[in-house]
Amino acid sequence: MEVWRDELYHNELFHYGIKGQKWGIRRFQNKDGTLTFLGKRRLAKEIKRRSDSQLESRRNTAFPDDLYKEQYKNVNSVKDDLYNRYLKDSEEKKAVDNANNELNKCMEEIAALTSKMDRGDFKYEEDFELPLFDKMDDLIGKSIKADADYGKKVMDVYEDHKKELFQARMKDLELDPKYYQVFEKYFNKETKGLKTPIRYL
């Protein structure tokens, strides 16, 4: 009897539906194409899955820098564009370069002096050396301040162009741009409390 029943029904398709679901009403999408609460929650899980997958693949490769550039190609492209437009010729960038150049010259001078002393070509003179080390300390302080100012400038530029960066990240993850608000909400929630969230794109 059981065999006969299997033969009778093996061509038929049965659909029992989803508990609580009504005809013509979708769980994840409204009629106008917008996502329901469940749809947004499902999309957030998909964003996390794709992001985690990319991160895991970078960890497991022998060439993480190359893979980073490939997987984040659209974000990197936007960042390069922002750098060329707002950061490359900024006063903050010039201050960093100048401070680092002065510090490097001072350190080279100290290294040359130390080398002479090691060879016995130069006798240690406190009156000459101490001001040189004081100068190096001042230049280190200037370099640190210049780096901090430039870092703030970078974050201000990224914050002003956050939407471009987010959209580029969505493109890298092959997500539909019409779901931008869901992505933004997910990303802001994931990076809540971080002072430099754009870094984690």
N, C-alpha and C positions, 0 to 999 in steps of 0.2 A: 504493500500500500504506500509506504514512504517513497519507494523508488518511482512509482507511477506519478505521485504528486510532484517530485523533482522534475520529471520529464515534462510534465504539464506546464510548469511555471518557469522553466529555465530561460525562456525568451522574454520574460516580462520584467519591467523596471518598476520598482516600488520607491516612492518618496514619502517619508513620514513627516517631513518638515522639521521645524525647530520649535521647541516648546515656547509658547507665548507669542510666537510670530503670527501676524495676520496677513491675509492675502493682499498683495500690492504694496506692502510696507517692508522696506529693506532695513536690515539691522545697521549697516555701515554707511549708507548714503541716502541723502534726501532726494526728492524728485528733481530739485534744481542742480544736483550734482555736488552740493556741499556735504561735508561729512557730519554724521551724527556723533554723539558723545562716544559711542562704542567704536565708530570709525576712526575718530581722532586717537583714541586709546590704542587701537590696533596699529595705526600708522606710527605712533610714537615707539611702539615695540619694534616695528620694522626699521625705523631709523637707528635705534640702538643696535639691532642685529647687524645692520650693514656697517655701522661705525666700528663695532667690536670686531667684525670680520676683517676690516681693513687694518685695524691696529694689530690684530693677531698675525696677519700676513707680514706686516713690517717687522714684527719681532722675530719671525721665523726665517727671514731672508738674510743672506750674507751681505747684501748691499742695501741697507735700509735707506740711505740717502737717495739713491736712484729710485727706489720704489716709492719713497715719500713724494718725490717730484712727480712721478707718474700718477699716483693715486690722488694727489691734491693738485693736479695740473691747473684746474680752473681757479682755485684759491690762490695758488702761487702766481698765476698770471695777473690776477687783480692786485695782489700785493706788490708785484713788480711795477705795475702801472701807477699805483698810489705812491710808491717810492720815487719814481721818476717825476711825478707831478708835484708832490708836496714835501718830500723829505730830502731828496738828493742835494738840492741847492739851498736848503733851509739854514738859517743862522745857527740852529742847534747842531746840525751835522757839521758845519764848518768849525764850530767851537770844539766838538769832539776830536776832529782831525787835528786841529792846531794843538790842543792839549796833549794828545798822544804823541805827536811829532816832537814837541818840546821835551816831553818825558823821555822818549827814546834817545834823543840826543844827549841828555844829561846822563842817562844810564850808560851810554856808550863811552862818554867821557870818564865816568867812574871806572868802567871796565878797563879802559886803556891805562888809566893811572894805576890801578891794581896790578895790571900785567907788568908795568914798569917796575913797580915795587918788588914784585916776585923775582924779577931778573936782577934786582939790585941797581937798576939804572936810576931809581928815584928814591930818595929818603923820605920817610913819613914826616909830614909837617902838619901839625894840628891846625895851624892858622889857615892853611890852604884847604885841607880836607873837610873840616867841619862845615864851613859855609856851603860846600858842594852837596853834602848830605842834607843840609837844611833846605837847599834849593830843591833837591829831589823830593823831599817830604811835601813841600808846597805844591810841586807839580803833580804829585800823586793825588792830593786833595782836589786840585783843579780838574784833573782827569775824571775822578769819581763824580764830581758835581756835574761836569759836562755830560757824562754818560747818563746820569739820572734825568737831566733836563731833556736830553734827546729821547730817552725812553718814554717820558711823559708826552712828548710831541708825537711819537709814533702811535701811542695809544689813543691820543686825541684824534688823530687822522683816521685810525681804524674805527673808532667809535662813530665818527661822523659818516663813515662809509660802510657801516655794519651790514646794511641790507645787501649791498653788492657782494660782500664777502660771504654772507649767509646763502645767497642765491647761487654763488659759485660752488659752495660746499654741497648744496643740494644737487647741483649738476654732476659733481664728482660722485655722489651717491646714487645717481640716476633716479632722482625723485622728481615728481611732477611739480613744477614751480607754482602751480595754483594752490598748493598746500603750504605755502610759505609761512603762514601764521602758525600752523601746527609745528613746523620745524623750529621757528623762532621761540615759541613757548617751551618746547622740549629742550632746546639748547640752553636757554636762560635758566631753566630749572636745574639742568645738569651742572651748570657752572656757577650756581648761586654762591655768592661769598668770595669768588675769585676776583682779584683786582684786575687781572689781565686776561679775561675770558677768550679774547680773539686768538690768543696764542694757541689755544687748544683746538682750533679748527683743524 
